Every structure is written in structure tokens, then in C-alpha cells.
């Protein structure tokens, strides 16, 4: 891959704004991924999450839990750090799009197990795909070193 392509993927001219959104969303996604992968923070781990995913039609459940958990956990860490922000945002946005399908029949509001939380994360991660990591990100550090 050419250096110019790498710079284009990593460069962000959004100042501090993207950072202020990216850091808490990265933290939230990392925590949700940890619930799925490791059972931390009251989660069910891969086995329990896999059984639930299979029960709502995502087969094989264990593999789907692994994929969703990895996208959230590792994508969340990448967003938190601002490391490969755009690729991480794409993976996490897709994961949130799939999450919306699970809750769609329950309506919008989270109080009724609706999709508003996943929709909010989808909107933010989609925006981060266009914004990049912001001024305070590992991406920007790498771009400065490449220049």
C-alpha cells in the first residue's frame, strides 16, 4: 500500500471534536465487547452470548458472538486510541447495523428493548468513518511521522 493512501486513511482535520466523541464511544464498545468475549461487567461470555445469538437467529451462535465481541472489543480499543479510526469505525458500524436488526421489532426506545442505543452507536461510528480520529489520535501521530 502506498504511503499516500495510508496518509489519506489516517489523516483527520476535525480538531478535538472527533476525539471528544471517539474516546467515550470506544470505551463503551470495548466494555460491550468484553461482556461478550470474557463475561466481564456482568456479561455472559462467548458461550452464553452465543446461545442467545442462536436463539434470535444468528447461527452459528458461538461464531457470531465471537465476531460481534471482537468487532466491539478490538474496534472499541482502536477507536479509544484513535488507531486506524476509519477501519475500526466501519467494522463497529456494521456490527451496530446488525444489532439494530435484533431489536427492530421492539420499537425505538431502549426501555422496551428497542434499537435506540445501537442506532446512536451506528450514527457515531458512521460519522467517525468520515471524520477520522481527530487531532489527538494515534492516527495523527503516525501521519506526522510519515511526513
N, C-alpha and C positions, 0 to 999 in steps of 0.2 A: 504494500500500500504506500502510496506517495505521501511525503511529508505534508504537502499542501492539503491533501484530503484529510489527513489526521488533524491538521490545524482547523480545518473547516468544521469538523465534527466537534472539536473541543472548545472552539472559541465562543465566547459569550460577551455581549456588550450591554448586559442588563444591569450592571452595577450590583448593588447589595440586595435589590428586590428579590431576585431569584433565590439567593441564599436564604433569605428570611422565610421563604416558602419551602425550599428544598430540605432544610435541616429537620424541621418537625415532621414533615411527611416521611422522610427517610427513617426517622426514629419510629414512627407509628408502623410503617410497613415492616421494619426489622422485627419489631415486637410481635406482630401478627404472624410473620414467617416462623419465628421462634416457637410460637404456640403450636403451629402445625408440625414443625420438624422435631422439636425436642420436648414438647409438653410443658414448656416454661410458661409463666404468667397465667396459669390456670388453663392452659391448652390441653389438647388430647393426644398430642404426639402424632406420629405418622400412622400408627395402627388405628387409633380412634378416628382421626380425621379422614383416613382412607375409607373406613367403614361408613362414615357419614356421607362422603362424596359418592360412594357407590349407591347409597340409599336414595340420593337425589339424581341419579342417572349418569354420573361421571365414572365410567368404567375404563380400565381397572382402577378402583378407588385408591389403592396404595400409590400407584404411579401418579395419579392426578394430584394426590396430596403432596407427593414429593416435588412435582413440578411447580405447583402453586406455592408451596413452602419455600422452595429455592428462589423462585422469582421474587417473592416478598422479602425474604431474609437477605439474600445477596444483593438484590436490586435496591432494597432499603439502605443497606450499608453503603452502596455506591452512591445513592442519592444524598445520603447524610454527608459523605465526604466530598461530594461533587466530583467523583471519579467516573469517567465515561457516563456522564449525566444523561446524554441523549439516548444511548442504547439502553441504559437502565430504565429510563422513563418509558421507552417503547415496551419493554418486557412487563413492567409493572402496570402500565395502562392496559395492555392486553389481558393481564390477569384480572384486573378490576372489571373489564368488559365481561369476562366470563362470570365473575362473581355477581354481576348485576342480573344475569340470566337466572341465577338460582333464586333471587329474591323478587323478581319482577311481578310474579303473581300476588305478592303480599302488599303491593302498593308502594308509595314513595317513602313513607315515614319509618324511621328505624324503630320507633315504639311498637310498630306492628310487624317487625322483622322485614321491613322494606329495604329498598335499594339505595336510599339517600347517602349512606356512608360510602358505599362503593362508587356511586356516581360522583361524589365530591372528590374522592381519590383519583378517579378516572379523569376528571376535569383538570386537576392539578398536575398529574403526571403527563397528560397530553400537552398542557401549556409548557411544562419543563422541557418537553421534546423540542419545542420551538425556541424557548428562551435560553437553554443551556444552563450551566451550573452557576453562573453569576461571577461576580468579582472575586469573592472569597471561596475558591474551589480548587481542588487538585487539578482539574482540567486547565484552569487559567495558569497555574504554576507550570504545567507541562508546556503550554503554548509559549510562555515567556522563555523557557529553556530552549525550545526549538527555534525561537527567533534568535 
